[in-house]
Amino acid sequence: MGTVTAFYSALAAADGESASALVVPEKRGKGPFNEASIRSFFGAMSMPLSLTDATLSGSDEVRVSYEYVTNQGRRCRGRADAETIYALGKTLISRIKALDGC
């Protein structure tokens, strides 16, 4: 659970490098895990992302709830399941599946 909460804390800080470092290597720098995209998207918030809940929903899955408000005033209250694996001597995020979002 620590890896997932650290990932969302990095998103809240718009720290793409730290967030990406918590993802399996084959997904780093791509799509939603691109460091510059994370910095750009999460850095443009009038209310930064806030993790409102994190609960273990399996031995390797964490269900998260979060919220943020963009600079354009769009409010997001979303949920996702983050899957983790133990690799390279640490726990990393292997997949994030949005359940409902914005």
C-alpha positions as semicolon CSV with decimal commas, in nm:
position;residue;x (nm);y (nm);z (nm)
1;M;0,000;0,000;0,000
2;G;0,295;0,231;0,063
3;T;0,398;0,233;-0,303
4;V;0,050;0,326;-0,419
5;T;0,012;0,608;-0,166
6;A;0,359;0,735;-0,256
7;F;0,261;0,732;-0,625
8;Y;-0,050;0,942;-0,562
9;S;0,150;1,177;-0,337
10;A;0,391;1,227;-0,627
11;L;0,096;1,300;-0,858
12;A;-0,033;1,555;-0,605
13;A;0,305;1,727;-0,618
14;A;0,314;1,704;-1,002
15;D;0,641;1,512;-0,960
16;G;0,648;1,301;-1,274
17;E;0,992;1,157;-1,208
18;S;0,904;1,024;-0,863
19;A;0,565;0,893;-0,978
20;S;0,715;0,716;-1,279
21;A;0,987;0,558;-1,065
22;L;0,715;0,370;-0,876
23;V;0,587;0,202;-1,194
24;V;0,725;-0,113;-1,357
25;P;1,014;-0,020;-1,591
26;E;0,838;-0,129;-1,912
27;K;0,563;0,132;-1,858
28;R;0,777;0,426;-1,747
29;G;0,782;0,724;-1,977
30;K;0,482;0,601;-2,177
31;G;0,121;0,716;-2,193
32;P;-0,016;0,814;-1,854
33;F;0,318;0,731;-1,690
34;N;0,515;0,983;-1,896
35;E;0,702;1,214;-1,659
36;A;0,641;1,533;-1,858
37;S;0,271;1,452;-1,904
38;I;0,229;1,394;-1,530
39;R;0,404;1,723;-1,451
40;S;0,198;1,913;-1,708
41;F;-0,143;1,768;-1,617
42;F;-0,114;1,757;-1,238
43;G;0,078;2,085;-1,223
44;A;-0,221;2,267;-1,376
45;M;-0,469;2,223;-1,093
46;S;-0,654;2,486;-0,893
47;M;-0,691;2,217;-0,623
48;P;-0,414;1,957;-0,640
49;L;-0,494;1,589;-0,642
50;S;-0,579;1,460;-0,297
51;L;-0,590;1,091;-0,211
52;T;-0,910;1,057;-0,007
53;D;-0,898;0,682;0,060
54;A;-0,675;0,382;0,002
55;T;-0,782;0,029;0,092
56;L;-0,626;-0,310;0,028
57;S;-0,862;-0,506;-0,193
58;G;-0,636;-0,807;-0,241
59;S;-0,281;-0,913;-0,167
60;D;-0,150;-0,706;-0,457
61;E;-0,428;-0,456;-0,525
62;V;-0,515;-0,123;-0,367
63;R;-0,841;0,063;-0,431
64;V;-0,793;0,438;-0,420
65;S;-1,029;0,733;-0,418
66;Y;-0,906;1,079;-0,510
67;E;-1,021;1,424;-0,606
68;Y;-0,886;1,734;-0,776
69;V;-1,004;2,049;-0,951
70;T;-0,849;2,169;-1,278
71;N;-0,765;2,532;-1,347
72;Q;-1,076;2,539;-1,569
73;G;-1,290;2,448;-1,267
74;R;-1,362;2,088;-1,363
75;R;-1,397;1,883;-1,044
76;C;-1,294;1,519;-1,047
77;R;-1,383;1,260;-0,788
78;G;-1,249;0,928;-0,909
79;R;-1,167;0,575;-0,800
80;A;-0,915;0,326;-0,935
81;D;-0,762;-0,012;-0,861
82;A;-0,383;-0,014;-0,858
83;E;-0,214;-0,352;-0,902
84;T;0,136;-0,402;-0,766
85;I;0,410;-0,657;-0,812
86;Y;0,736;-0,719;-0,632
87;A;1,020;-0,670;-0,881
88;L;1,374;-0,541;-0,876
89;G;1,376;-0,568;-0,497
90;K;1,076;-0,341;-0,439
91;T;0,703;-0,312;-0,483
92;L;0,604;-0,138;-0,807
93;I;0,276;-0,048;-0,973
94;S;0,205;-0,276;-1,268
95;R;-0,140;-0,148;-1,368
96;I;-0,398;0,112;-1,276
97;K;-0,760;0,055;-1,377
98;A;-0,996;0,350;-1,347
99;L;-1,331;0,250;-1,199
100;D;-1,504;0,581;-1,233
101;G;-1,348;0,909;-1,301
102;C;-1,367;1,232;-1,476
